Amino acid sequence: MAGSELSVDTLKSALHRMMLIRRAEEQVIDLATSFDDLIRGHYHVYIGQEASGVGACMALGPDDYMFTTHRNHGHVIARGGEPSPVIAEIIGRTTGYNKGRGGTFHVIAKHLGVLQTSAIVGGCVPMAAGAAFSIKKRGTDQVSLVFFGDGVLEEGAFHEALNMSSLWKLPLIMMCENNSVLPEGRRQGEYPSSSFAATQLADVAKAMNVETHVVDGGDVREVAGLLTELAHRTRAGEGPFFIESRMTRWPGNRGSFPELIGGPHQMDWTWDPGTADARLQDWLTNSDPVSLLCRSLVEEGAMTREEVEEIDAATRKEAEEAREFALSSPTPSPESAMDYIFA
């Protein structure tokens, strides 16, 4: 299924999921900056990468596995997770997906096939390869999909997992989300990653005889089309595959901690990027996956501005309700500290 062939209803659903990630992550930033002790230490958000996660997860079936890294909030919601237990987990409440024991780096949702996350750079890749090995040994037609950033290619664990996956022809899709790309480089051209010496990240996987693809990570249709094709081929025994999903980093992610430049995303910015903070204008015009999809759907006549803004209002409400659910949820009691310990 090519991305251009996605139905209007499917694209509306994708837009809703992308906007929900955006609004939920904005709440996370506010919870971290408006309170002194809700989120202790570092945290990462998925703003600006929504099309990559949503498009990829659209290709997964209910029994497939998904592994993720420190930007797991967005990936879990992209997979179908609800924002209430996601935010509750992030601030350590008992109603979180992991009963508040995982926190921001470990929003695990086993019912969605999210068996584990890892804050260790590269730690998710061998786990995903292990799940793919299990799939092959059991003879099922499941897929193991793993998301990671370009820095993971510096880690030995990645190269070992890549090598074994190629040798054993595992049903694994490696989704490298490279967010260090300038807008013109998302679609063509050669350029370095943030800190890796290879001319193109895809060249590394090619050296291990793994089929590679480069996709515009800001285009949910392109991502969904490619991943749907590769998931089908993976089920037919043709894996593994390596994908470099190229995207341009959200300017609010350029500091040590995420910053909502100009406040939460305003829909006026989508239609007229010049009304936003100067630091956002180029990104909103050329790279923001939410704005790009909104404008294309309106320009194609698939939706009106009013319909887009209705979806935005609905996701704002969902995110606000998720925040209140999380804040009103209890923290784990001291007596429960030893629960769930198995060794």
C-alpha positions in Angstrom: 0.0 0.0 0.0 1.6 3.3 -1.1 1.4 6.2 1.3 -0.5 8.2 -1.3 -3.3 5.5 -1.3 -4.2 6.0 2.4 -7.9 6.8 2.7 -9.0 10.1 4.1 -10.4 8.4 7.2 -7.0 6.7 7.8 -5.2 10.1 7.4 -7.6 11.7 9.8 -6.9 9.0 12.3 -3.1 9.4 11.8 -3.5 13.2 12.3 -5.4 12.7 15.5 -2.8 10.3 16.8 0.0 12.7 15.8 -1.7 15.7 17.5 -2.4 13.6 20.6 1.3 12.9 20.9 2.1 16.6 20.5 -0.4 17.7 23.1 0.6 15.0 25.6 4.3 15.8 25.3 3.5 19.5 25.9 1.8 18.5 29.1 4.9 16.5 30.1 7.1 19.6 29.6 4.7 21.7 31.6 4.6 19.1 34.4 8.4 19.1 34.5 8.8 22.9 34.5 5.8 24.0 36.6 6.4 21.6 39.5 9.6 21.1 41.6 9.5 17.3 42.0 7.2 15.6 39.6 9.9 14.6 37.1 13.3 14.3 38.7 16.2 14.4 36.3 16.3 14.3 32.5 13.4 13.5 30.1 12.9 13.4 26.4 9.9 14.2 24.2 8.8 13.2 20.7 7.6 16.6 19.4 8.6 17.0 15.8 8.9 13.2 15.1 5.3 12.2 15.3 4.9 11.2 11.6 7.7 8.7 11.9 6.3 6.8 14.9 2.6 7.0 13.8 3.4 6.0 10.2 5.5 3.1 11.3 3.0 1.8 13.9 0.2 1.9 11.3 1.9 -1.0 9.7 1.9 -3.2 12.8 -0.6 -5.9 13.7 -2.0 -6.4 17.2 0.5 -9.3 17.9 3.6 -7.5 16.7 6.4 -6.3 19.0 7.7 -2.8 19.3 10.8 -1.7 21.2 11.7 1.9 21.9 14.2 4.1 23.6 14.3 7.3 25.7 11.6 9.0 23.5 9.2 6.2 24.4 6.2 8.4 25.4 5.4 9.2 21.7 6.1 5.7 20.5 3.7 4.2 23.0 0.9 6.6 22.1 1.7 6.0 18.4 1.2 2.3 19.0 -2.3 3.0 20.4 -1.4 3.8 24.1 -3.7 6.0 26.1 -2.3 9.3 27.3 -3.6 9.0 30.8 -1.6 6.0 31.9 1.4 7.3 29.9 1.5 10.6 31.8 0.7 8.8 35.1 3.7 6.6 34.5 5.9 9.5 33.7 5.2 11.2 37.0 5.4 7.9 39.0 1.7 7.2 39.8 0.2 3.8 40.5 -2.2 4.2 37.5 0.6 4.3 35.1 1.2 1.5 32.6 4.1 0.2 34.8 2.4 1.2 38.1 4.7 4.2 38.4 7.8 2.1 38.7 9.3 2.9 35.3 9.0 6.6 35.0 9.7 8.7 32.0 12.3 6.2 30.4 10.2 3.1 30.9 6.6 3.5 29.7 6.0 -0.2 29.1 2.7 -1.4 27.7 2.8 -5.2 27.2 -0.8 -5.3 25.9 0.4 -3.3 22.9 3.5 -5.5 22.3 5.8 -2.9 24.0 7.7 -5.4 26.1 10.5 -3.2 27.3 12.2 0.1 26.8 15.7 1.1 27.5 17.3 4.4 28.4 20.7 2.9 27.6 21.8 4.1 24.2 21.4 1.1 21.9 19.9 -1.1 24.7 16.6 -1.6 22.8 18.2 -3.1 19.7 19.5 -6.4 21.1 16.2 -6.9 22.9 14.3 -6.4 19.6 16.6 -8.8 17.9 16.0 -11.3 20.7 12.2 -11.0 20.2 12.7 -11.5 16.5 14.7 -14.6 17.2 11.9 -15.9 19.4 9.4 -15.2 16.5 11.5 -17.2 14.1 12.0 -20.1 16.5 8.2 -20.2 17.2 7.3 -20.0 13.6 4.8 -17.2 13.9 4.3 -14.3 11.4 5.0 -11.5 13.9 7.3 -8.6 13.3 9.7 -7.0 15.7 10.0 -3.2 15.2 12.6 -1.2 17.0 13.0 2.6 17.1 16.3 4.3 18.0 18.3 7.4 17.3 21.3 7.9 15.0 23.7 7.9 18.0 22.9 4.2 18.6 25.1 3.3 15.5 28.1 4.2 17.7 27.4 1.4 20.1 28.8 -2.2 19.8 25.4 -3.7 20.8 23.9 -2.3 17.6 26.5 -3.8 15.3 26.3 -7.2 17.1 22.5 -7.2 16.8 22.7 -6.1 13.1 25.2 -8.8 12.3 23.2 -11.6 14.0 19.9 -10.4 12.5 21.4 -10.6 9.0 23.1 -14.0 9.6 19.9 -15.5 10.9 17.5 -13.6 8.6 15.4 -12.4 11.6 12.0 -10.8 11.2 13.3 -7.4 12.5 12.7 -3.9 11.2 15.3 -1.4 12.5 13.9 2.2 12.4 16.7 4.7 12.9 15.2 8.1 13.6 17.9 10.6 12.5 16.6 14.0 13.7 19.8 15.9 12.9 18.9 16.5 9.3 18.5 19.9 7.6 15.1 20.2 5.7 16.7 19.8 2.3 18.4 16.7 3.4 15.3 14.8 4.4 14.6 13.8 0.8 17.9 13.8 -1.0 21.6 14.4 -0.7 24.4 13.1 1.4 25.2 14.5 4.9 26.7 13.3 8.2 24.6 12.4 11.2 25.1 14.3 14.4 28.2 12.3 15.4 28.8 9.4 13.1 31.5 9.3 10.4 29.6 7.4 7.7 28.4 9.5 4.7 25.0 7.9 5.1 23.7 5.9 8.0 22.1 3.4 5.6 25.6 2.5 4.4 26.4 0.9 7.7 23.6 -1.7 7.4 24.4 -2.4 3.8 27.8 -3.6 4.8 26.1 -6.4 6.7 24.0 -7.3 3.7 20.9 -5.8 5.3 18.4 -4.2 2.8 18.2 -0.5 3.6 15.8 2.3 2.9 15.7 6.1 3.5 12.4 7.7 4.2 11.2 11.3 4.8 10.3 11.0 8.5 8.2 14.1 8.3 5.8 12.6 5.9 3.4 10.1 7.5 2.1 8.9 4.2 5.6 8.0 3.0 6.5 6.3 6.3 3.3 4.3 6.4 3.6 3.2 2.8 7.2 2.0 3.2 6.6 0.3 6.6 3.5 -1.5 5.3 5.4 -3.0 2.4 8.4 -4.0 4.6 6.2 -5.5 7.3 4.5 -7.6 4.7 7.9 -8.8 3.4 9.1 -9.4 6.9 6.2 -11.7 7.6 7.1 -13.6 4.4 10.6 -14.2 5.7 12.6 -11.5 3.9 13.9 -9.6 6.9 15.8 -7.9 8.4 15.4 -4.3 7.2 17.1 -1.1 8.2 15.3 2.3 7.7 16.8 5.7 8.2 13.9 8.0 9.0 15.2 11.5 8.3 13.7 14.4 10.2 14.7 17.9 11.3 14.9 18.4 15.1 12.3 20.5 16.8 14.0 23.8 17.9 12.6 23.3 21.4 14.8 20.2 21.7 18.1 22.0 21.1 18.9 22.8 24.7 19.7 20.5 27.7 16.0 20.3 28.5 12.9 20.6 26.2 11.5 24.1 25.9 8.1 25.1 24.6 9.3 28.1 22.5 6.4 30.5 22.4 4.2 28.2 24.5 2.1 25.2 23.3 1.7 24.8 19.6 -0.9 27.3 18.1 -2.9 26.3 15.1 -2.4 29.8 13.7 1.3 28.8 13.4 0.3 25.9 11.1 -1.6 28.1 8.6 0.8 31.1 8.9 4.3 30.1 10.3 5.3 33.8 10.3 3.2 34.4 13.3 5.3 32.1 15.5 8.5 32.8 17.3 11.3 33.4 14.8 13.2 30.3 16.0 10.2 28.2 14.9 9.2 29.7 11.6 11.5 27.8 9.3 10.8 24.5 11.1 7.1 25.0 10.9 7.3 25.9 7.2 9.5 23.0 6.1 9.7 20.3 8.7 7.0 20.1 11.3 5.1 16.9 10.5 1.9 18.0 12.1 1.8 21.3 10.2 2.8 19.6 6.9 0.0 17.1 7.1 -2.6 19.6 8.2 -1.8 22.0 5.3 -1.6 19.2 2.7 -5.0 17.8 3.8 -6.6 21.2 3.5 -4.9 22.0 0.2 -6.1 18.7 -1.3 -9.7 19.3 -0.1 -9.7 16.3 2.1 -10.4 18.4 5.2 -11.3 22.0 6.0 -9.4 24.1 8.5 -12.4 23.9 10.8 -12.2 20.1 10.8 -8.5 20.1 11.5 -9.0 22.5 14.4 -11.8 20.3 15.7 -9.3 17.4 15.9 -6.8 19.7 17.6 -9.4 20.7 20.2 -10.3 17.1 20.9 -6.6 16.1 21.4 -6.1 19.1 23.6 -9.0 18.0 25.8 -7.7 14.4 25.9 -4.2 15.6 27.0 -5.6 17.9 29.6 -7.8 15.1 31.0 -4.8 12.8 31.0 -2.8 15.4 33.0 -5.6 15.7 35.6 -6.0 11.9 35.8 -2.3 11.6 36.5 -2.1 14.4 39.0 -5.0 13.0 40.9 -3.7 9.4 40.9 -1.9 8.1 44.1 1.8 7.6 44.4 3.0 4.1 45.3 2.9 3.4 49.1 6.2 2.7 50.9 4.8 -0.7 51.8 4.7 -1.7 48.1 8.4 -1.1 47.6 9.2 -4.8 47.5 6.3 -5.8 45.3 7.0 -7.3 41.8 10.6 -8.1 42.8 11.4 -11.5 41.3 15.1 -11.9 42.2 
